[in-house]
């Protein structure tokens, strides 16, 4: 038996799934503690129900996922529209150094993932999905590239692999950051030397902006233009014999538009409005992506996936402990940055911030860490990650 949902019904189902996630997250402390996204929670519940229905009674769902692509494009465009290059000046040299270190980590994650996949006789793209795509990119980037790998590369259970890897990363990223920082602080007898709040940066300069209908419509226009231009460039690149995904073009055009507007003063892009549109787009995109999970297809790849994820966990802990800590100065702030890197090197920026807040709550403030890590995690690493992923895809013949 197949239950078909048209576009409107699929959209309504995605909204229900999303708010089921909000409901459950608000009542299960474990999910909130490790910053598991609400659409992931709701989507996984829906996927589990569908799995039971399919295995017990042969009931399947066929859904119209037409909205997935524009939602995904909108999200990545807002990533570009949030990348103010002027913030690099605010953060100073340490932001550039930390970004450089994290970019190296991204490259190492992809090489390690593909290597372990090869050693376990799995497709290299399985290792790439469990590399920086989901470890640094999280569920959003994972769902995006899973769609690409499942389509043009015919990788079975790509979406299931991506969601499992991203969830593993989020949980482990929240577990390892504190112990890494604690070990560094105790081993080197580090202490905070800053006054609470000194040097911390609020990267959201538009918190006081009212989200009026006119502002949201203006911002939707600002988002729509890079989306459309990105698709034009995508089709042009195909005609020239090479291709980058449409969302990469849209992201890049978003960066250009934002920074040209900042330099010329022609228009002020409101970060709060852009973030709102990005959050809504990502939430609905993830809800739809997880609604289509076929968990029963994950069984055959569970072993190789687990091997890659354990290797990634070891890499991030080792890199943060031995390299990030030393290069960033070997002081208390550097130890807190190491905890933060464990967070978004395995999961997401909110996990990184949560790790750092837990450390400073017990050991005193680390203003430099709270300046550097959110800037890199929220604004710049997503961009370098996308290009690193594209390079890795070309390396495996994609």
Number of C-alpha atoms within 10 A of each C-alpha: 9 10 9 13 16 13 14 12 13 20 21 13 17 25 18 17 26 23 16 19 24 17 14 16 21 12 10 10 11 11 17 14 13 22 20 22 21 24 30 26 24 26 26 23 18 22 20 16 11 21 19 14 14 17 11 9 10 12 14 15 14 12 19 15 17 13 16 20 15 15 21 23 30 27 29 30 30 30 23 28 29 25 26 17 15 11 15 19 10 14 17 12 12 18 24 16 15 22 21 15 18 24 19 13 21 26 19 18 28 26 19 21 27 25 17 23 22 16 13 17 10 17 18 21 24 26 29 28 30 33 32 32 30 31 35 31 27 26 30 23 25 29 28 24 22 27 19 16 21 14 12 9 13 11 17 18 22 27 28 25 27 30 26 21 26 32 23 20 29 30 20 20 29 26 17 19 32 23 14 20 27 17 13 22 22 10 9 12 10 17 15 16 13 15 11 13 11 11 14 15 18 12 15 12 11 13 12 8 12 11 13 10 9 9 16 18 13 15 20 16 12 19 27 19 15 28 27 17 15 25 18 14 18 21 15 13 15 12 10 9 7 10 14 15 19 21 24 22 24 32 27 19 22 28 21 18 18 21 20 14 13 16 10 9 10 9 12 11 21 21 21 20 23 24 17 15 21 23 15 13 22 23 23 21 27 28 29 29 25 27 26 19 23 17 19 15 14 18 11 11 18 12 12 20 25 15 17 26 26 13 17 26 20 10 18 25 22 14 20 27 23 13 14 23 23 14 14 20 12 17 19 28 28 25 32 34 31 33 39 36 36 37 34 32 36 34 31 29 27 20 29 29 24 19 29 29 20 14 23 17 9 9 16 16 25 28 21 21 27 23 21 26 27 21 24 24 25 17 21 23 22 23 18 15 20 20 13 18 20 14 14 19 16 9 10 12 6 12
